[in-house]
Amino acid sequence: MCFCPLRFIKVYVINIFRSLTRIFRQQLKCYSWLLASVAWLALPAWSQQLSVKVVTEQLPPLQIHHQGEAPTGAMVEIVELLLQQATLDGQIVFYPWARAYEVAQQQANTLIFSIMRTPAREHKFHWVAPLLADTVHLIRLKSRPELAISAIEQAKQFRIGVTRSDIAQFYLEEKGFTTEQNILLSSSYPRLWQSLFDRKVDYIMANEFMWRQKQTFEGETFQPIEVALSLDDFAQDYYLAASLNTSPIIISKLKKALEKIHQSGQYLAILQKWHLAD
């Protein structure tokens, strides 16, 4: 029998080719499964970018929440409209301000409103957009003329009520006020107002829209108040802000949505509905 080296080499090469083809197919199946798995695992992460947590506090007429009822208020309506326009899934949760402020700094994809923008807070959030501008005052009962003052320094002999961890607290502390001597902290604005009416404090810090709305809706049951001092150096812009670890996609969607509702007139219509704009 004649031995043919060429025939042997040919068979050997064919067998190697078949083996390599078999290995390649097996590897391809393996990598296809792996790629499919990675894509499947990545899908929930992508979906989370379209979901947000939204925190706020009780602050009529901007944010209003009664037990067992859906939240309402001017800024609640605007934020809900923004979420709808931006196709973001999110539910507004009410907390005392200190808790809302803490959550918005710690949790990913979290929005907070209505929050004042200050130098001290600048690096703590992404500032999505301004929502409303207003003036801030020291408010006193009209029945207490002895509390008339012309400068913030004169208020140091009295007690001023503010909400805990609110920018008003930090503003007063920068002016030399302390919680030991002349600052009384409240967990919410309703309790803040009650402390004024109960004379536990001499003044409270409040926005004009806040006390005018309260006076309008409570009518005769509302104790007469007046501005004791306008705080012209106090930050006055309320913002929608986001936690630092919020997806850029979410922030971009919200900014585009805000531009749309401004252009459509929906934003102004909501402010007018709540008597916050002419």
RAHUGI-V976562 format. One record per pair of residues at least 4 apart in sequence whose ideal C-beta (glycine too) atoms are under 7 Angstrom apart, sorted by the first residue. I is the first residue (numbers start at 1). GAP is how many residues later the second one is. D is the distance in whole Angstrom. If there is no record, write none. Layout:
i: <I/I>
gap: <GAP/GAP>
d: <D/D>
This chain:
i: <4/5/6/7/8/9/10/11/12/13/14/15/16/17/18/19/20/21/22/23/24/25/26/27/28/29/30/31/32/33/34/35/36/37/38/39/42/43/44/47/48/49/49/49/50/50/50/51/51/51/51/52/52/52/52/52/52/53/53/53/53/53/54/54/54/54/54/54/55/55/55/55/55/55/55/56/56/56/56/56/56/57/57/57/57/57/57/57/58/58/58/58/58/58/58/59/59/59/60/60/60/60/60/61/61/61/61/61/62/62/62/62/63/63/63/63/63/64/64/64/65/65/71/71/71/72/73/74/74/74/74/74/75/75/75/75/76/76/77/77/78/78/78/78/79/79/79/79/80/81/81/81/82/82/82/82/82/83/83/85/85/85/86/86/86/88/88/95/95/95/96/96/97/97/97/97/97/98/98/98/99/100/100/101/101/102/103/103/104/104/104/104/104/105/105/107/108/108/108/109/109/109/110/110/110/111/111/112/113/113/114/114/114/115/115/115/116/116/116/116/117/117/117/117/117/118/118/120/121/125/125/125/125/126/126/126/126/126/127/127/128/128/128/128/128/128/129/129/129/129/130/130/131/131/131/132/132/133/133/134/134/134/134/135/135/135/135/136/136/136/136/136/137/137/137/137/137/137/138/138/138/138/138/138/138/139/139/139/139/139/139/139/140/140/140/140/140/140/140/141/141/141/142/142/142/143/147/147/147/147/148/149/149/149/149/150/152/152/155/155/156/156/156/158/158/158/159/159/159/159/160/160/160/160/160/160/160/160/160/161/161/161/161/161/161/161/162/162/162/162/162/162/162/163/163/163/163/163/164/164/164/164/165/167/167/168/168/169/169/169/170/171/171/172/172/173/173/177/177/178/178/179/179/184/184/184/186/186/186/187/188/189/190/191/192/193/193/193/194/195/195/196/196/197/203/206/206/208/209/209/210/211/211/212/213/214/214/215/218/242/242/246/246/248/249/250/251/252/253/254/255/256/257/258/259/260/261/261/262/265/266/267/268/268/269/270/271/271/272>
gap: <4/4/4/4/4/4/4/4/4/4/4/4/4/4/4/4/4/4/4/4/4/4/4/4/4/4/4/4/4/4/4/4/4/4/4/4/4/4/4/4/61/198/200/201/37/38/39/37/38/39/58/36/38/57/58/59/198/37/40/54/56/57/25/36/37/38/39/57/38/40/45/48/49/55/57/7/36/38/44/56/57/6/37/38/39/40/43/131/5/6/7/36/130/131/132/4/55/130/4/13/150/153/154/12/13/148/152/213/11/12/13/52/8/10/12/13/51/7/8/9/6/29/5/21/23/4/4/4/196/197/200/202/4/38/39/56/4/16/4/193/4/53/189/192/4/13/34/161/4/4/180/185/4/172/175/176/179/5/7/172/175/176/167/168/171/162/165/4/5/8/91/92/4/66/67/68/69/4/66/67/4/4/12/4/64/4/4/7/6/8/21/137/139/19/138/136/135/137/138/137/138/141/132/133/136/129/131/129/18/127/17/18/124/123/124/126/51/119/121/122/4/10/118/120/122/49/117/50/4/116/117/118/119/115/116/118/120/125/112/114/112/113/114/123/126/127/110/111/126/129/107/109/107/108/109/106/144/103/104/73/74/75/102/72/73/95/101/69/71/95/98/100/69/71/90/92/93/94/17/22/65/67/90/91/93/64/65/67/72/86/88/89/4/7/62/63/85/86/88/55/82/84/82/83/84/81/11/55/56/81/80/5/6/79/80/4/23/77/5/48/20/21/26/24/44/45/23/25/42/43/12/17/22/23/41/42/43/44/45/23/25/31/34/35/40/43/4/6/7/10/21/23/43/5/23/25/26/29/5/21/22/23/4/4/68/4/37/4/14/16/4/4/63/5/11/4/5/5/6/4/5/4/6/11/16/17/5/6/9/4/4/4/4/4/12/4/11/21/4/5/6/5/8/26/25/4/5/4/4/67/4/4/14/4/4/4/8/7/4/4/9/4/5/4/4/4/4/4/4/4/4/4/4/4/4/4/5/6/5/4/4/4/4/9/4/4/5/6/5>
d: <7/6/6/7/6/6/6/6/7/6/6/6/6/6/6/6/6/6/7/6/6/7/6/6/6/6/6/6/6/6/6/6/6/6/6/7/6/6/6/7/7/4/5/6/7/6/6/7/5/6/7/5/4/5/7/5/6/7/7/6/7/5/6/5/7/5/7/5/5/6/4/5/6/7/5/5/6/6/6/7/5/6/7/6/7/4/5/7/6/7/6/6/5/6/6/5/7/6/5/7/7/6/7/6/6/7/4/5/5/5/4/5/7/5/6/5/7/7/5/4/5/5/5/5/7/6/7/7/6/6/4/6/6/6/5/6/6/6/6/5/6/7/6/6/7/7/6/7/6/6/6/6/6/6/5/6/7/5/5/4/6/6/4/5/4/6/6/4/4/7/4/6/6/5/7/6/6/6/5/4/6/6/6/7/5/6/6/6/5/4/7/7/5/6/6/6/6/4/7/5/6/6/7/4/7/6/5/5/6/5/6/7/4/7/5/5/5/5/7/6/6/6/7/6/5/6/5/7/6/4/6/7/7/6/4/6/6/6/5/5/5/6/6/6/5/6/7/5/6/5/5/5/5/6/6/5/7/5/5/5/6/5/6/7/5/6/6/6/6/5/4/6/6/7/5/7/5/6/6/7/4/6/4/4/7/6/5/5/6/5/6/7/6/5/6/5/7/7/4/7/6/6/4/6/5/7/7/5/7/6/7/4/6/6/6/7/6/7/6/6/7/6/6/7/4/6/5/5/5/5/6/7/6/6/6/7/5/7/7/5/6/5/5/6/4/4/6/4/5/7/6/7/5/7/5/7/6/6/7/4/7/6/6/6/7/7/4/6/7/7/6/7/6/4/6/6/7/5/5/7/6/5/6/6/6/5/4/4/6/6/7/6/7/6/5/6/7/7/6/4/5/6/5/5/6/5/5/6/6/6/7/6/6/6/6/6/6/5/4/4/6/6/6/6/6/6/6/6/6/6/7/7/7/6/6/6/4/5/5/6/7/7/6/6/6/7/4/4/5>
